[in-house]
């Protein structure tokens, strides 16, 4: 892709289109779905992206193309992490006119997100459908239409991957939300790597956010705070100590996902509080 060129990516529904109704569930169908679980689409080369640099990816639109699919069990294990391995049934949620029909009483507005957005990892790192400094399966609710995600680049061309789209999701992904197929409209441009960029950044019209994956979760949250502090210090006219105190008053540390071995935390700051410190 040329820098700034708008392109489309097909994101495969998280269970590889095996299920379309509760009656589709069987041991054989579950085995087929598991074999194709969490497919990602890529790599997509971005002209001008260089190893050691960065790439900024803007999500322009996410068009949902399938029902929302969940696979679930009894939710009875004492440790909710075990619920992910208890898969004995499935359900499908109709997505129409911007709504997910939960049941006959409740419909919810869609808030589509791209659960996995990654640059190709460095040699020896885990696959792009997982998560790390390159992005990956961070399941951040902010990564949807209107968001720009900046990632460190380990290989020439960046090698972008997209996948794991969802119709809507609560923070943390403790229980599986509706997995959907989607057509993602995006663009990307190469950047010189900002000296303070170590982990993914997300920008929206209202907020700045940093994402850090690892363990334990509190380490991720503190590192995300540190990343955001360094970002603000480098791009705004505010001393580091003062910026840290400002973040203490208005930044929000949150959970993106705790469903994988590598957990993901975020730190978010409203843009409006930085207006007074913009560089002239």
C-alpha positions in Angstrom: 0.0 0.0 0.0 1.2 3.5 -0.7 1.3 6.0 2.2 -2.2 7.3 2.9 -3.8 5.0 0.4 -7.2 3.8 1.6 -7.6 0.0 1.5 -10.1 -2.6 2.6 -9.3 -5.7 4.6 -11.7 -8.7 5.2 -11.6 -9.8 8.8 -12.7 -13.4 9.2 -15.3 -14.1 11.9 -13.4 -15.5 15.0 -14.8 -19.1 14.6 -14.1 -19.3 10.9 -17.7 -19.0 9.8 -18.5 -22.5 11.2 -21.5 -21.4 13.3 -24.5 -19.5 12.2 -27.2 -20.8 14.7 -27.2 -22.6 18.0 -28.1 -25.8 16.2 -24.8 -25.7 14.3 -22.9 -26.7 17.5 -21.4 -30.2 17.6 -18.1 -31.7 18.7 -17.1 -32.0 15.0 -18.1 -28.4 14.2 -16.3 -27.2 17.3 -13.1 -28.9 16.2 -13.3 -27.2 12.8 -13.9 -23.8 14.4 -11.1 -24.3 16.9 -8.7 -25.1 14.0 -9.5 -21.7 12.4 -9.8 -19.7 15.6 -8.5 -16.2 15.5 -7.4 -16.1 11.9 -5.7 -12.8 11.0 -5.4 -11.2 7.6 -2.0 -10.1 6.4 0.8 -9.3 6.1 0.1 -6.0 4.3 3.1 -4.0 3.2 3.2 -0.2 3.6 5.6 1.5 1.2 8.2 3.5 3.0 7.9 1.8 6.4 11.3 0.8 7.6 12.6 -1.4 10.4 13.3 0.8 13.4 10.6 3.2 12.4 6.8 3.3 13.1 3.6 3.1 11.2 0.3 5.0 11.9 -2.8 3.0 10.9 -6.2 4.8 10.8 -9.4 2.9 10.9 -12.0 4.7 8.8 -14.8 2.2 9.0 -15.8 -1.3 10.2 -18.7 -2.9 8.3 -20.0 -5.9 10.1 -20.8 -8.7 7.6 -21.9 -11.7 9.7 -24.1 -12.4 12.8 -22.3 -12.1 16.1 -21.1 -15.5 17.3 -20.3 -16.6 20.8 -19.2 -20.1 22.1 -19.7 -20.7 25.7 -20.2 -23.2 28.6 -21.8 -23.1 32.0 -19.8 -20.2 33.5 -19.6 -22.3 36.7 -15.9 -22.8 37.4 -14.6 -20.8 40.4 -11.9 -19.2 38.3 -13.5 -17.3 35.3 -10.3 -17.9 33.3 -11.4 -21.5 33.0 -14.6 -20.5 31.4 -12.7 -20.0 28.1 -12.0 -23.7 28.0 -15.6 -24.7 28.7 -17.1 -24.6 25.2 -20.3 -26.7 24.9 -22.8 -24.5 23.0 -22.9 -21.5 20.7 -25.3 -18.6 20.0 -25.8 -16.1 17.2 -26.9 -12.5 17.5 -28.5 -10.7 14.6 -26.7 -7.5 13.7 -28.9 -5.1 11.8 -29.4 -1.3 11.4 -26.6 -0.6 13.8 -27.9 -2.8 16.6 -27.1 -6.2 18.1 -30.3 -8.0 19.0 -29.4 -9.6 22.4 -32.8 -11.1 23.0 -36.5 -10.1 22.6 -36.1 -7.5 25.3 -32.8 -5.9 24.5 -31.0 -4.5 21.5 -27.6 -2.8 21.9 -25.9 -0.3 19.6 -22.9 -1.8 17.8 -19.5 -0.4 18.8 -17.3 -2.4 16.3 -13.6 -2.9 17.3 -10.6 -4.4 15.6 -9.4 -6.8 18.3 -6.1 -7.6 16.6 -4.1 -4.9 14.8 -0.4 -5.7 14.5 2.8 -5.1 12.7 4.9 -8.2 11.9 6.8 -9.1 15.1 10.5 -9.3 15.2 12.2 -12.7 14.7 11.7 -14.9 17.8 8.6 -13.1 19.0 5.1 -14.6 19.3 2.7 -14.6 16.3 0.9 -11.4 15.4 -2.4 -12.9 16.5 -1.1 -12.7 20.1 0.2 -9.4 21.6 3.4 -7.5 22.3 5.1 -4.2 21.5 4.0 -4.7 17.9 0.3 -4.6 18.9 -1.6 -7.7 18.2 -4.6 -9.2 20.0 -5.0 -6.4 22.5 -8.8 -6.3 22.3 -8.9 -2.6 23.0 -12.4 -1.1 22.7 -10.9 2.2 21.4 -9.5 0.6 18.2 -12.5 1.2 16.0 -13.7 3.7 13.4 -11.9 7.1 13.8 -9.0 5.7 15.8 -5.3 5.9 14.7 -3.0 3.3 16.0 0.8 3.9 16.0 3.0 0.8 16.1 6.8 0.2 16.2 8.0 -1.4 13.0 10.4 -4.4 13.1 10.6 -5.2 9.4 10.7 -3.1 6.2 7.1 -2.7 5.0 5.7 -3.1 8.5 3.6 -6.2 7.5 0.2 -5.2 9.0 -2.2 -7.8 10.3 -5.9 -7.3 11.0 -8.5 -9.6 12.7 -10.6 -10.6 15.7 -13.3 -8.1 15.0 -16.2 -7.8 17.4 -19.6 -6.1 17.3 -19.2 -4.6 20.7 -17.3 -5.5 23.9 -17.0 -4.5 27.5 -13.6 -3.8 29.0 -11.5 -6.8 29.9 -13.0 -9.5 27.8 -13.6 -11.7 30.8 -16.3 -13.5 28.8 -16.4 -13.8 25.0 -18.2 -11.0 23.2 -19.9 -11.4 19.8 -17.2 -12.3 17.2 -18.1 -11.0 13.7 -16.7 -11.0 10.2 -16.1 -7.5 9.0 -14.8 -5.3 6.1 -12.3 -2.9 7.6 -11.5 0.3 5.7 -8.1 1.7 6.7 -5.1 3.7 5.6 -1.5 3.7 6.9 1.5 5.9 6.7 5.1 5.4 7.7 6.7 7.6 10.4 10.1 8.2 11.9 9.8 6.4 15.2 9.2 8.9 18.0 12.0 8.6 20.5 9.6 7.8 23.3 7.5 5.2 21.4 8.0 1.7 22.9 4.4 0.4 22.9 1.3 0.9 20.8 -0.4 4.3 20.9 -4.1 5.0 20.1 -5.4 8.5 19.1 -9.0 9.5 18.8 -10.6 12.9 18.4 -11.1 13.0 22.2 -8.3 11.0 23.8 -4.7 9.8 23.8 -4.1 6.2 24.9 -1.1 3.9 25.4 -1.3 0.1 25.5 1.1 -2.3 27.2 0.9 -6.1 27.3 2.6 -8.5 29.6 2.3 -9.8 33.2 1.4 -9.0 35.9 -1.4 -6.6 35.1 -0.3 -3.9 37.5 3.1 -3.8 35.7 1.3 -3.2 32.4 -0.8 -0.4 33.9 2.3 1.3 35.3 4.2 1.0 32.1 1.2 2.3 30.1 1.2 5.3 32.5 4.9 5.8 32.0 4.5 5.6 28.2 1.7 8.2 28.2 3.8 10.5 30.4 6.8 10.3 28.0 4.4 11.0 25.0 3.0 14.1 26.7 6.3 15.4 27.8 7.8 15.0 24.3 5.0 16.7 22.3 3.6 19.3 24.7 5.1 22.3 26.5 4.9 20.9 30.0 7.7 19.7 32.2 7.8 16.0 33.1 7.1 16.5 36.8 4.1 18.8 36.1 2.8 16.4 33.4 3.0 13.5 35.8 0.9 15.4 38.3 -1.6 16.3 35.6 -1.9 12.7 34.6 -2.4 11.8 38.3 -5.6 13.9 38.3 -7.2 13.0 35.0 -5.6 9.9 33.4 -7.4 6.6 33.5 -5.7 3.3 33.8 -7.9 0.5 32.4 -8.0 -3.1 31.4 -8.1 -3.9 27.7 -8.0 -7.7 28.0 -7.2 -10.4 30.6 -8.3 -13.3 28.5 -4.7 -14.2 27.3 -1.5 -15.1 29.1 -0.1 -11.7 28.2 -2.5 -9.2 29.7 -3.1 -5.7 28.2 -3.6 -2.5 30.2 -4.3 1.0 28.9 -3.7 4.5 30.1 -5.9 7.2 28.6 -5.9 11.0 28.8 -8.5 13.5 27.5 -7.0 15.7 24.8 -8.9 18.7 26.1 -6.7 19.0 29.2 -3.6 19.4 27.0 -4.9 22.3 24.9 -3.2 24.8 27.1 0.2 23.2 26.6 0.1 22.8 22.8 3.3 23.8 21.0 2.8 27.0 19.1 
